[in-house]
Amino acid sequence: MMNTTKQTNDTVIFKYLKINELCTSSSNPRTDFEETALNELAESIKAHGVLQPIIVRTHPNVQKKYEIVCGERRYRASCIAGIKTIPASIRELNDDEVFEIQIIENLERKDVHPMDEAKAFKKMIDSGKYTVEDISAKIAKNQTFVAQRLKLNDLIDELQEEFLKGEFGVGHAVLYSRLTSEKQADIFSDAKTGWNQGYGTLKEAKTELERENEDLDNAIFDLNSDTLLPTAGACSKCLKCSSANTVLFPEFEGNFCFDSKCFQIKSETEKVNRLINVLEENPNVILVASWNFKTNKLDDIINDYGKKLLTQYDDYTSYGKEGEGVQAWHVDNADFCEIFLKENTKTDTIINNPGANQTLLLEMSKIKDRANRALELDREKIYKRTIEELVYNDEKNSLLVTCEDLKISEKIAICHSLLTYGDDDWIFEEFGVDRFVFRNNRIKVITENFNDQFLFKVLRRYIKSDLVSLSNLDYEKNDDPKAYFNVIKDYFPEEIKIYIDEQNDIASKRIERSNKRIKDLEDEIKSTSESIETQKKQLQTKNVCSVCNRSDADFIDEFGHPAIWKDNVCLPCSSKSK
C-alpha cells in the first residue's frame, strides 16, 4: 500500500495521516454539522473510504499535530466510521492564508446557507483586510449581494434560528434585517402567537412592511439636519435610508426610512421647534389640531404659553363660506392653515378680549382677511403675466440666459433655491436671525445679509450636502465623489497625497500577495500534474479492477495516488462486495 506521495516542491505533501494526529481549527467558519448528514457520510466512508483528501497544515501551537484547514466534516465522519487514517494534503500556510481558504471553501459548498455566508462575510470585514468591494470581487457577486448578506447579521437571534430552520426564505430575511430589533421581535412574536401564525408569503411580508416604511419625501423636517436627533445624524447620510444606501436597497426608487421610531422622534422634535417659534413670533395665534391628536410634548408647551387648543369638529371645521375662514397654526401638521370656527367658539377664540364689541371686531377681522386675499390675487396676476409674456416668450427670454454676468437678484435667487432648513443654524449664528423669521421671510433675510461670501458659503454647503456620501466612495467610477474629491484636492493637496500614497502601499502589498498566491497555485497545479505523470511512469504493474475496470493510472488521475488492491479488485469495489 502506498501511503505517501511527496511532490517535487516542499509546499504540498499528500499523505495518509492518523486520525489522532489531527486537531480541528478554531477559525473554521462552519460550526454546525447536521448529525444525520454526518452519519450518512460515515456510512459512505465505511464503504468507499475518503475520496477527497482534507487540507491540513502543521499545527502552529501543538507539537506533532496537524490543524485541519478544510475538511472537518470528512474528519468528523471518519471518526464516526472508525477508520484509523485519512488522506491529507499537507500545506505550508500562514494564518491569513488559512483564514481565506476556510472562508472561500465554506462559501463554495453547494448547501451553504445564506446565514453562513453572512457570518463569513462579517469575519472578513471584521478582520480589517477586506471591504465589501474586495469580497464582491473575490466571490464574483455584485456588491448588493454582499451588502445584503452582511445585513443578515442584524437579525435578532430568534429570527436567525427561524431562518436556519427554514421557517422563511432569504427574501424574508433581507426584509427583516432592515428593521429595528424591536420590530423584529414583534414579527417573531406575531408569527408564534398571533391570530395568523407564520411569516406569510414574501409578497405579503413586503406589502405589510412597506406600509410601515416612512416616506422621507413627505417628512416635515430637513433631511440634512443632524441636530434633531444627534445620535442618528442626518437622514441624507443614514444607512437606514434607501436613497443614501442604494447598494443595500437597490429595489427602492423612492426615498424611504426603515427606522420608524427615529423618524417619529425627529418629526415630533420638528413640531415642537416650529410651535415654539410660532408662539414666540405671534402670541395671539390660534392653535388647532385634528380630532384624534395626541402628544404630551406639544400639550405641555401649549399649556406653558397659556393657550387653548381647538379640536376639529368640536371647535372648527376645514370648510365654510368664502371669506369667513381665519388663519391658524395646525400643531400636528406643523403649518398654517385656514379654518372655519363654529359659532360657540368664535367669541372666545377670534377676539380674546372680553371688554370689546365682539361682533364689530369679528367683522373687522373678516374685512382685513378679504383685503389681504385681494392683494394676494393681485400679486398672482402680476407674476402670471410676467411668466407668460416674458419668461415663456422666446423673443424676450433669451436675455435671461445669454447675459454675461449674474445680476444680484439672480444670485439671491440661487441662494434661495439652495438653502434648506439645515441652514437655519449658521444663519442664526452669523446674523442672529431667528429660525422662524428666516423660514417665513427668506428672501428678505438673504437680501439684507447678501454679499459674495454669503453666496460662496451657500454654494459650498450645497455642493457638500449633494455630493458627499459614505455609500458612494469610488471617485474613479462615479462622478459625485470624483467632483468633490477634486475640490478637496485643491484645498488639501498634501493630505490627499499622503492618503493616496498610504493606500497605494497597502494595495501594492495586497496585489503582491495575490500574485504570489496565484503563482503558488500555478506551481502547485504544475507540480501535481508532474507528480501524477511521474507516478504513472513508475508503476511496476498495470493492474485493472475486474469490477469497475479502473487502473492504477485512473486512480492517480482522480485521487493523486495508485489504487489499493485486494487480489485483482480495487479497495472501493472490494468494500462494496462485503
Backbone torsions as a table, in degrees:
resi	resn	phi	psi	omega
1	MET	NA	127.9	177.6
2	MET	-90.3	119.0	-176.6
3	ASN	-114.4	0.4	-179.2
4	THR	-141.0	135.2	172.3
5	THR	-133.3	113.4	-179.5
6	LYS	-101.7	131.1	-179.6
7	GLN	-77.9	171.1	-175.9
8	THR	-70.7	-24.5	172.9
9	ASN	-101.7	175.7	-176.2
10	ASP	-98.4	7.2	-174.7
11	THR	-75.9	-42.4	-174.1
12	VAL	-128.1	134.5	176.0
13	ILE	-128.5	130.4	173.3
14	PHE	-95.5	129.1	-174.5
15	LYS	-157.6	148.9	170.3
16	TYR	-84.8	118.8	-179.6
17	LEU	-106.4	148.9	175.8
18	LYS	-71.4	143.2	-179.0
19	ILE	-57.0	-38.4	-177.2
20	ASN	-77.2	1.4	174.9
21	GLU	-90.6	-4.2	-171.7
22	LEU	-104.8	146.7	174.1
23	CYS	-128.7	141.5	176.1
24	THR	-73.4	161.2	-177.0
25	SER	-98.4	133.6	178.9
26	SER	-72.6	-16.6	-177.6
27	SER	-94.2	0.8	-179.0
28	ASN	-63.5	121.3	-178.5
29	PRO	-68.5	-18.7	179.3
30	ARG	-89.7	115.4	-177.2
31	THR	-114.8	-16.1	-178.4
32	ASP	-105.4	126.9	178.9
33	PHE	-127.3	110.5	-175.0
34	GLU	-65.9	125.8	-170.4
35	GLU	-62.1	-43.5	-178.8
36	THR	-62.1	-44.3	-179.9
37	ALA	-64.4	-37.7	178.1
38	LEU	-63.2	-43.4	-179.7
39	ASN	-64.9	-37.8	177.2
40	GLU	-64.2	-41.6	178.4
41	LEU	-65.9	-37.6	178.6
42	ALA	-61.0	-41.0	178.0
43	GLU	-63.8	-40.0	178.3
44	SER	-64.0	-39.7	179.9
45	ILE	-67.0	-37.6	176.1
46	LYS	-59.0	-38.1	-175.8
47	ALA	-82.4	-39.3	-170.8
48	HIS	-122.2	-7.6	-174.0
49	GLY	79.9	178.7	176.6
50	VAL	-85.1	113.0	-172.4
51	LEU	-83.3	-26.3	-179.4
52	GLN	-117.9	122.1	-178.0
53	PRO	-60.4	145.1	172.1
54	ILE	-79.6	163.7	178.1
55	ILE	-106.9	128.7	-179.3
56	VAL	-134.8	167.4	170.0
57	ARG	-137.7	159.4	174.8
58	THR	-58.7	130.1	-175.2
59	HIS	-63.0	128.3	-176.6
60	PRO	-70.5	-18.2	-174.2
61	ASN	-122.3	-22.8	-175.7
62	VAL	-112.0	121.9	-178.0
63	GLN	-68.4	145.2	176.2
64	LYS	58.5	28.0	177.1
65	LYS	-129.6	158.6	176.6
66	TYR	-118.4	140.3	177.4
67	GLU	-95.3	130.2	179.3
68	ILE	-76.3	119.0	177.3
69	VAL	-88.1	-50.3	176.9
70	CYS	-137.5	137.4	177.0
71	GLY	113.8	21.8	-178.7
72	GLU	-63.4	-32.8	179.4
73	ARG	-64.9	-42.3	177.0
74	ARG	-64.5	-37.4	178.8
75	TYR	-64.5	-47.0	-179.1
76	ARG	-63.0	-42.2	179.3
77	ALA	-65.9	-35.2	178.1
78	SER	-65.0	-38.0	176.7
79	CYS	-62.3	-42.5	178.6
80	ILE	-64.8	-39.6	-178.8
81	ALA	-70.0	-18.8	177.7
82	GLY	81.5	16.4	178.3
83	ILE	-77.9	156.0	-173.0
84	LYS	-94.8	-29.0	-177.8
85	THR	-130.4	162.9	-178.7
86	ILE	-145.7	136.8	178.4
87	PRO	-67.8	138.1	-175.9
88	ALA	-141.5	146.7	171.8
89	SER	-103.1	110.9	-176.7
90	ILE	-92.6	121.2	-175.9
91	ARG	-124.4	153.9	173.5
92	GLU	-91.3	106.1	-175.3
93	LEU	-133.2	139.6	172.5
94	ASN	-88.8	176.3	-175.1
95	ASP	-61.2	-39.5	-179.8
96	ASP	-63.4	-42.1	180.0
97	GLU	-67.2	-38.9	176.9
98	VAL	-61.0	-47.2	-179.1
99	PHE	-56.9	-48.6	-176.9
100	GLU	-67.5	-43.1	179.8
101	ILE	-61.0	-43.6	-178.9
102	GLN	-64.2	-43.8	-179.4
103	ILE	-62.8	-52.3	-176.3
104	ILE	-64.4	-42.2	179.6
105	GLU	-62.1	-39.6	179.6
106	ASN	-66.0	-37.8	-179.1
107	LEU	-73.2	-22.5	-177.4
108	GLU	-87.1	-1.3	175.3
109	ARG	-62.6	144.2	179.7
110	LYS	-66.9	-32.7	-174.3
111	ASP	-100.9	20.0	-176.3
112	VAL	-62.9	133.1	-179.7
113	HIS	-87.3	142.9	178.8
114	PRO	-53.8	-30.5	178.9
115	MET	-69.3	-34.9	175.0
116	ASP	-66.4	-39.6	176.0
117	GLU	-61.0	-42.6	-179.2
118	ALA	-59.5	-46.0	-178.9
119	LYS	-68.5	-36.0	178.7
120	ALA	-65.6	-45.5	178.6
121	PHE	-62.2	-38.3	179.9
122	LYS	-64.4	-40.0	176.6
123	LYS	-60.0	-40.4	-179.6
124	MET	-65.9	-43.9	178.7
125	ILE	-65.0	-44.8	-178.1
126	ASP	-64.9	-23.7	179.1
127	SER	-68.3	-17.3	-179.3
128	GLY	78.6	4.8	-176.2
129	LYS	-108.8	-1.5	-177.9
130	TYR	-136.2	145.8	170.0
131	THR	-109.8	171.9	176.0
132	VAL	-57.2	-39.5	180.0
133	GLU	-65.3	-40.5	178.5
134	ASP	-60.7	-47.3	-178.6
135	ILE	-63.3	-42.7	179.0
136	SER	-55.9	-45.5	-179.7
137	ALA	-67.7	-37.7	-174.6
138	LYS	-69.9	-35.6	-177.3
139	ILE	-102.7	3.3	178.1
140	ALA	58.3	42.6	173.3
141	LYS	-124.5	157.2	180.0
142	ASN	-74.6	165.6	-175.0
143	GLN	-66.4	-29.7	177.4
144	THR	-62.6	-42.2	177.6
145	PHE	-57.3	-47.8	-178.3
146	VAL	-65.4	-45.6	-177.9
147	ALA	-62.4	-40.9	179.9
148	GLN	-69.7	-36.4	175.5
149	ARG	-64.7	-44.3	178.7
150	LEU	-58.8	-38.2	-178.0
151	LYS	-64.9	-24.9	179.2
152	LEU	-60.2	-23.0	177.5
153	ASN	-65.5	-15.3	179.0
154	ASP	-85.9	-1.8	174.0
155	LEU	-65.7	139.1	175.8
156	ILE	-65.6	159.6	-174.3
157	ASP	-56.0	-40.6	-177.6
158	GLU	-62.6	-41.8	179.5
159	LEU	-73.0	-32.2	174.9
160	GLN	-61.3	-43.7	179.4
161	GLU	-63.2	-42.1	178.3
162	GLU	-62.8	-41.0	179.1
163	PHE	-62.5	-45.4	-179.5
164	LEU	-65.7	-30.8	179.3
165	LYS	-80.8	-6.5	178.5
166	GLY	84.9	19.2	179.5
167	GLU	-69.5	-26.1	173.5
168	PHE	-150.6	163.5	-174.8
169	GLY	-92.9	-176.4	-176.0
170	VAL	-66.9	-29.5	177.4
171	GLY	-61.7	-46.3	175.3
172	HIS	-59.9	-45.1	-175.1
173	ALA	-60.4	-42.3	179.1
174	VAL	-63.1	-42.3	178.4
175	LEU	-61.1	-48.8	-176.3
176	TYR	-66.3	-33.7	-176.3
177	SER	-64.8	-19.9	-179.6
178	ARG	-81.4	-9.9	-174.3
179	LEU	-91.9	163.0	175.6
180	THR	-68.2	160.0	-179.6
181	SER	-62.9	-32.7	179.0
182	GLU	-64.7	-44.0	179.7
183	LYS	-67.5	-37.8	177.0
184	GLN	-61.5	-41.1	179.3
185	ALA	-62.7	-38.0	177.5
186	ASP	-64.0	-41.9	-179.9
187	ILE	-62.6	-43.9	179.2
188	PHE	-62.4	-44.6	-179.0
189	SER	-63.3	-44.3	179.7
190	ASP	-63.1	-37.8	-179.3
191	ALA	-66.0	-28.1	-176.3
192	LYS	-95.7	-33.0	-173.0
193	THR	-125.3	-6.8	-177.6
194	GLY	-69.8	168.6	-178.6
195	TRP	-66.7	-30.0	178.5
196	ASN	-113.2	75.4	-171.3
197	GLN	-63.4	151.0	-177.6
198	GLY	107.0	179.4	-174.7
199	TYR	-105.5	-4.3	177.3
200	GLY	70.5	-178.5	178.0
201	THR	-76.9	164.9	178.6
202	LEU	-62.5	-39.5	179.5
203	LYS	-62.6	-41.7	178.8
204	GLU	-64.5	-41.9	179.6
205	ALA	-63.5	-43.3	179.0
206	LYS	-61.6	-46.8	-178.6
207	THR	-60.5	-43.3	-179.0
208	GLU	-63.9	-45.3	-176.2
209	LEU	-74.7	-31.5	178.6
210	GLU	-64.4	-28.2	176.3
211	ARG	-64.8	-28.2	-176.2
212	GLU	-95.6	-11.5	175.6
213	ASN	-65.6	139.8	179.9
214	GLU	-92.5	126.2	179.1
215	ASP	-81.2	108.0	-176.3
216	LEU	-68.8	-21.1	177.2
217	ASP	-66.4	-20.0	179.0
218	ASN	-103.0	8.3	-179.3
219	ALA	-65.9	143.8	179.0
220	ILE	-85.5	-11.3	-177.4
221	PHE	-104.7	166.2	-179.4
222	ASP	-77.9	123.4	-177.3
223	LEU	-69.0	-15.9	179.5
224	ASN	-92.3	-4.7	-178.2
225	SER	-74.8	131.1	176.6
226	ASP	-110.1	15.2	-177.7
227	THR	-107.0	-17.6	-178.7
228	LEU	-62.7	-40.6	175.2
229	LEU	-144.1	86.9	-171.9
230	PRO	-53.8	-33.8	-178.1
231	THR	-68.3	-22.5	-179.8
232	ALA	-95.9	-28.2	-178.3
233	GLY	78.9	-166.9	-177.7
234	ALA	-78.7	141.1	178.1
235	CYS	-61.5	-34.6	-176.7
236	SER	-65.0	-16.3	179.8
237	LYS	-113.8	0.7	-172.5
238	CYS	-80.6	134.9	-179.2
239	LEU	-75.2	-6.3	174.0
240	LYS	-91.6	6.0	179.4
241	CYS	-104.0	129.0	-173.3
242	SER	-62.1	-38.2	-177.0
243	SER	-76.6	-21.2	179.7
244	ALA	-90.9	-7.6	-177.6
245	ASN	-141.4	65.4	-175.7
246	THR	-68.6	-20.1	176.8
247	VAL	-66.0	-41.5	-178.8
248	LEU	-83.0	-30.0	-175.8
249	PHE	-121.3	59.7	-175.0
250	PRO	-69.6	-21.1	-174.0
251	GLU	-84.1	-8.5	-177.3
252	PHE	-95.6	118.6	178.3
253	GLU	-85.3	-27.8	-179.7
254	GLY	-84.4	-167.3	-177.7
255	ASN	-116.7	96.5	-172.5
256	PHE	-117.6	148.7	175.4
257	CYS	-107.8	136.6	-178.5
258	PHE	-107.0	13.5	176.3
259	ASP	-124.0	84.6	-173.9
260	SER	-64.1	-30.8	179.5
261	LYS	-63.9	-46.3	177.9
262	CYS	-62.3	-42.5	180.0
263	PHE	-60.0	-44.0	-178.8
264	GLN	-66.3	-39.2	178.7
265	ILE	-62.7	-45.2	179.3
266	LYS	-63.7	-40.2	179.7
267	SER	-63.2	-44.9	179.9
268	GLU	-64.4	-40.7	178.8
269	THR	-62.7	-41.7	178.4
270	GLU	-64.2	-40.5	178.2
271	LYS	-62.3	-41.7	178.4
272	VAL	-62.3	-47.8	-178.5
273	ASN	-61.1	-43.3	-179.1
274	ARG	-67.2	-40.8	-179.8
275	LEU	-62.1	-44.9	179.4
276	ILE	-61.4	-43.8	179.3
277	ASN	-60.9	-43.4	179.9
278	VAL	-62.9	-45.3	-178.5
279	LEU	-66.7	-34.9	178.2
280	GLU	-68.8	-39.2	-177.2
281	GLU	-80.7	-31.5	-174.6
282	ASN	-140.7	81.6	-175.5
283	PRO	-59.3	-25.2	-176.8
284	ASN	-91.7	7.7	-177.9
285	VAL	-60.8	143.8	176.0
286	ILE	-83.9	132.4	179.8
287	LEU	-107.8	129.8	-179.7
288	VAL	-132.3	162.4	178.9
289	ALA	-151.3	160.9	176.2
290	SER	-67.2	162.6	-175.3
291	TRP	-62.9	-28.5	-177.1
292	ASN	-104.4	22.6	-176.6
293	PHE	-70.1	132.0	176.6
294	LYS	-146.7	119.7	171.0
295	THR	-166.3	119.6	-176.4
296	ASN	-65.6	-37.7	-177.4
297	LYS	-59.3	-49.7	-178.7
298	LEU	-68.6	-36.2	176.6
299	ASP	-59.2	-42.7	-179.5
300	ASP	-62.3	-42.7	-179.6
301	ILE	-65.9	-43.6	179.4
302	ILE	-59.5	-43.0	178.5
303	ASN	-66.8	-39.7	179.4
304	ASP	-60.5	-33.9	-179.8
305	TYR	-89.4	3.2	177.8
306	GLY	66.8	31.5	-176.9
307	LYS	-100.0	157.4	174.4
308	LYS	-104.3	136.4	179.8
309	LEU	-101.3	119.6	178.1
310	LEU	-86.8	139.8	-178.3
311	THR	-111.3	147.1	-178.5
312	GLN	-60.7	142.4	179.4
313	TYR	78.2	-45.6	178.5
314	ASP	-73.0	-45.1	-173.3
315	ASP	-112.6	-24.8	-176.3
316	TYR	-155.5	167.0	171.7
317	THR	-128.9	168.6	-179.4
318	SER	-97.2	10.5	179.4
319	TYR	-142.2	157.5	-179.4
320	GLY	171.8	-168.5	-179.2
321	LYS	-71.6	142.3	179.4
322	GLU	-60.6	134.4	179.0
323	GLY	92.7	-11.5	-179.2
324	GLU	-99.2	-2.8	179.7
325	GLY	-76.0	153.1	176.7
326	VAL	-127.7	156.5	-179.6
327	GLN	-83.0	140.0	178.5
328	ALA	-146.0	164.2	176.9
329	TRP	-100.9	119.3	-180.0
330	HIS	-86.6	108.1	-169.3
331	VAL	-69.4	-33.4	-179.5
332	ASP	-85.9	-19.0	172.5
333	ASN	-92.6	-12.6	178.9
334	ALA	56.5	46.6	179.8
335	ASP	-159.7	163.0	176.4
336	PHE	-76.1	151.2	178.6
337	CYS	-151.1	167.5	175.1
338	GLU	-102.0	132.5	179.4
339	ILE	-127.8	165.2	177.6
340	PHE	-125.3	111.2	-174.5
341	LEU	-74.1	144.2	173.0
342	LYS	-77.0	156.6	-173.8
343	GLU	-56.9	-37.8	-175.9
344	ASN	-73.5	-8.5	-179.9
345	THR	-112.5	-9.1	-176.2
346	LYS	-61.1	-47.0	-174.1
347	THR	-63.0	-45.2	-176.9
348	ASP	-75.7	-22.0	-169.6
349	THR	-102.3	-54.7	-175.3
350	ILE	-63.5	-47.7	-177.4
351	ILE	-120.2	98.5	-179.2
352	ASN	-88.1	61.5	-173.7
353	ASN	-146.4	90.8	-172.3
354	PRO	-58.9	-26.3	-174.9
355	GLY	-86.4	-4.1	-174.2
356	ALA	-95.9	164.7	175.4
357	ASN	-79.4	103.1	-171.2
358	GLN	-61.9	-40.3	-175.8
359	THR	-64.9	-45.2	-179.4
360	LEU	-65.5	-42.2	-180.0
361	LEU	-65.7	-37.1	178.3
362	LEU	-64.9	-43.5	177.9
363	GLU	-62.5	-40.0	177.7
364	MET	-60.7	-41.1	179.7
365	SER	-62.9	-40.5	179.4
366	LYS	-64.2	-42.5	-179.9
367	ILE	-61.5	-43.9	179.2
368	LYS	-62.9	-41.2	179.5
369	ASP	-62.6	-43.5	179.6
370	ARG	-65.2	-38.9	179.4
371	ALA	-64.8	-42.3	178.8
372	ASN	-64.6	-39.0	179.1
373	ARG	-66.3	-37.2	178.0
374	ALA	-63.1	-39.8	177.4
375	LEU	-65.5	-38.4	176.7
376	GLU	-60.4	-43.8	179.4
377	LEU	-64.5	-37.6	176.6
378	ASP	-59.6	-46.3	-178.7
379	ARG	-65.1	-39.0	178.7
380	GLU	-62.7	-40.0	179.3
381	LYS	-65.8	-41.1	179.0
382	ILE	-62.0	-46.5	-176.5
383	TYR	-69.2	-37.4	177.7
384	LYS	-61.5	-43.7	178.8
385	ARG	-64.4	-37.5	178.5
386	THR	-60.3	-46.1	-178.8
387	ILE	-65.3	-46.8	-175.6
388	GLU	-68.2	-41.1	-172.6
389	GLU	-93.7	-19.2	-177.6
390	LEU	-118.1	-53.3	-175.6
391	VAL	-69.4	-43.2	-179.0
392	TYR	-90.4	5.3	179.6
393	ASN	-92.4	110.4	-175.5
394	ASP	-61.8	-27.8	-179.0
395	GLU	-73.1	-28.7	-174.9
396	LYS	-107.2	-27.7	-171.6
397	ASN	-75.4	-9.3	178.2
398	SER	-60.5	-28.4	178.9
399	LEU	-61.9	-29.4	-177.8
400	LEU	-71.4	-19.7	-176.7
401	VAL	-117.5	-6.8	-176.9
402	THR	-108.6	-10.4	-179.6
403	CYS	-60.9	135.9	-172.8
404	GLU	-71.3	-27.5	-177.2
405	ASP	-124.9	152.6	176.7
406	LEU	-80.9	135.8	174.8
407	LYS	-79.9	160.0	179.6
408	ILE	-55.6	-40.9	-179.1
409	SER	-61.4	-35.7	178.4
410	GLU	-69.3	-40.2	178.7
411	LYS	-64.0	-40.4	177.3
412	ILE	-64.8	-39.0	178.1
413	ALA	-63.9	-37.9	176.9
414	ILE	-61.3	-47.2	179.6
415	CYS	-59.5	-43.8	179.7
416	HIS	-61.2	-40.5	-178.0
417	SER	-67.5	-33.1	-172.2
418	LEU	-96.6	-20.8	-179.8
419	LEU	-70.7	144.1	177.9
420	THR	-129.5	178.4	176.4
421	TYR	-59.3	-26.3	179.7
422	GLY	-66.7	-13.5	178.8
423	ASP	-88.8	-2.1	179.5
424	ASP	-53.5	-43.6	-171.7
425	ASP	-63.2	-50.5	-176.6
426	TRP	-73.4	-28.5	174.0
427	ILE	-62.4	-42.0	179.0
428	PHE	-67.7	-44.7	-178.1
429	GLU	-64.4	-39.9	-175.1
430	GLU	-85.8	-33.7	-172.9
431	PHE	-120.9	-3.3	178.4
432	GLY	68.4	22.3	-178.5
433	VAL	-88.2	123.9	179.8
434	ASP	-60.4	144.7	-176.8
435	ARG	-58.3	-43.0	-178.6
436	PHE	-65.5	-40.2	177.7
437	VAL	-62.6	-43.7	-179.4
438	PHE	-62.4	-43.4	-176.5
439	ARG	-68.9	-29.9	-176.7
440	ASN	-98.4	-10.8	179.5
441	ASN	-139.2	51.3	-170.8
442	ARG	-62.1	-48.2	-178.6
443	ILE	-60.9	-41.3	179.6
444	LYS	-62.5	-44.4	-179.9
445	VAL	-64.8	-44.2	-179.9
446	ILE	-62.8	-46.1	-177.7
447	THR	-60.9	-42.9	-177.3
448	GLU	-68.3	-26.9	-175.3
449	ASN	-113.3	9.0	-171.4
450	PHE	-75.8	138.3	163.3
451	ASN	-157.3	179.3	-177.6
452	ASP	-62.2	-35.1	179.2
453	GLN	-63.6	-36.9	176.0
454	PHE	-60.7	-47.5	179.3
455	LEU	-61.0	-44.6	-178.7
456	PHE	-61.0	-40.7	-178.7
457	LYS	-66.1	-42.2	178.6
458	VAL	-61.0	-45.5	-179.6
459	LEU	-62.2	-43.7	-177.5
460	ARG	-67.8	-39.6	177.9
461	ARG	-65.8	-38.4	179.3
462	TYR	-66.9	-45.2	179.8
463	ILE	-58.4	-45.3	180.0
464	LYS	-62.1	-47.0	-178.2
465	SER	-63.2	-37.6	-174.5
466	ASP	-81.3	-30.7	-170.9
467	LEU	-104.3	-24.3	-173.1
468	VAL	-89.4	123.6	177.7
469	SER	-154.0	132.9	178.8
470	LEU	-75.2	-6.5	177.3
471	SER	-96.7	0.6	-179.9
472	ASN	-138.8	91.6	-167.2
473	LEU	-116.7	-13.2	-175.4
474	ASP	-80.0	100.7	-174.8
475	TYR	-80.8	-0.7	173.3
476	GLU	-92.2	-37.8	-176.4
477	LYS	-88.5	-33.6	-169.8
478	ASN	-113.3	136.5	-173.5
479	ASP	-70.5	-35.5	-177.8
480	ASP	-60.4	-56.2	177.8
481	PRO	-65.1	-31.0	178.7
482	LYS	-61.9	-45.4	-178.0
483	ALA	-62.3	-46.2	-176.2
484	TYR	-76.6	-29.7	176.5
485	PHE	-62.1	-39.0	177.3
486	ASN	-64.4	-36.4	176.9
487	VAL	-63.3	-48.5	-178.0
488	ILE	-63.3	-37.2	178.8
489	LYS	-62.1	-33.7	178.7
490	ASP	-66.7	-32.1	-177.0
491	TYR	-92.8	-32.7	-175.6
492	PHE	-130.3	60.8	-175.6
493	PRO	-62.7	-38.0	-177.6
494	GLU	-68.2	-44.8	-179.9
495	GLU	-63.3	-43.1	-179.4
496	ILE	-62.6	-39.4	178.7
497	LYS	-61.5	-41.8	178.2
498	ILE	-61.6	-46.0	-179.1
499	TYR	-60.4	-44.6	-178.6
500	ILE	-65.1	-44.5	-179.0
501	ASP	-62.7	-43.9	-179.2
502	GLU	-64.0	-43.7	-178.5
503	GLN	-70.3	-35.5	177.0
504	ASN	-63.8	-35.6	177.8
505	ASP	-64.6	-43.3	177.4
506	ILE	-63.0	-43.5	-179.1
507	ALA	-63.7	-40.0	-179.7
508	SER	-62.0	-43.0	179.3
509	LYS	-66.0	-39.9	179.4
510	ARG	-64.7	-44.1	179.3
511	ILE	-64.3	-38.8	178.9
512	GLU	-62.8	-42.8	178.4
513	ARG	-63.6	-42.1	-179.6
514	SER	-63.8	-44.5	179.8
515	ASN	-63.4	-39.5	178.4
516	LYS	-64.2	-42.1	-179.9
517	ARG	-62.9	-42.7	177.9
518	ILE	-61.8	-43.6	179.7
519	LYS	-62.5	-42.9	179.2
520	ASP	-61.2	-42.5	180.0
521	LEU	-66.0	-39.8	176.9
522	GLU	-62.1	-43.3	178.1
523	ASP	-63.3	-39.3	-179.6
524	GLU	-64.0	-43.0	178.2
525	ILE	-61.8	-45.3	-179.6
526	LYS	-63.3	-44.6	-178.3
527	SER	-64.8	-40.3	179.0
528	THR	-62.3	-43.9	179.1
529	SER	-61.8	-43.2	179.7
530	GLU	-64.8	-40.4	179.7
531	SER	-62.6	-41.7	179.5
532	ILE	-62.7	-44.8	180.0
533	GLU	-64.5	-38.4	178.8
534	THR	-63.3	-44.8	179.2
535	GLN	-60.9	-40.3	179.6
536	LYS	-62.0	-41.7	-178.9
537	LYS	-68.0	-30.4	-175.6
538	GLN	-85.8	-2.7	-179.4
539	LEU	-60.5	127.5	-179.4
540	GLN	-84.1	-27.7	-178.3
541	THR	-125.8	165.4	176.9
542	LYS	-119.3	62.0	-179.5
543	ASN	-64.8	141.9	174.3
544	VAL	-134.0	127.6	-177.7
545	CYS	-66.0	129.5	-178.4
546	SER	-73.7	-11.4	-179.0
547	VAL	-98.2	-56.4	-175.2
548	CYS	-99.3	-6.9	176.8
549	ASN	66.9	21.2	177.3
550	ARG	-95.3	143.4	-178.6
551	SER	-102.9	174.8	174.3
552	ASP	-56.2	-40.2	-179.9
553	ALA	-61.7	-38.1	178.1
554	ASP	-64.3	-41.5	179.6
555	PHE	-66.0	-38.4	178.1
556	ILE	-63.1	-42.6	178.3
557	ASP	-62.0	-39.7	-173.0
558	GLU	-86.3	-39.8	-172.2
559	PHE	-119.3	-8.2	178.6
560	GLY	87.8	6.3	178.1
561	HIS	-153.6	158.8	179.8
562	PRO	-66.5	167.3	178.4
563	ALA	-74.6	159.8	171.3
564	ILE	-101.1	124.8	-170.2
565	TRP	-107.1	143.0	168.5
566	LYS	-126.1	104.0	-167.9
567	ASP	59.9	-123.5	-179.0
568	ASN	-109.2	26.8	-179.5
569	VAL	-122.2	135.1	178.7
570	CYS	-72.4	160.7	-175.0
571	LEU	-59.1	-45.8	179.1
572	PRO	-58.2	-43.1	-179.6
573	CYS	-70.2	-35.5	177.9
574	SER	-63.5	-39.7	179.4
575	SER	-66.3	-37.1	-179.4
576	LYS	-65.1	-33.0	-174.4
577	SER	-78.8	-8.8	-178.8
578	LYS	-74.3	NA	NA
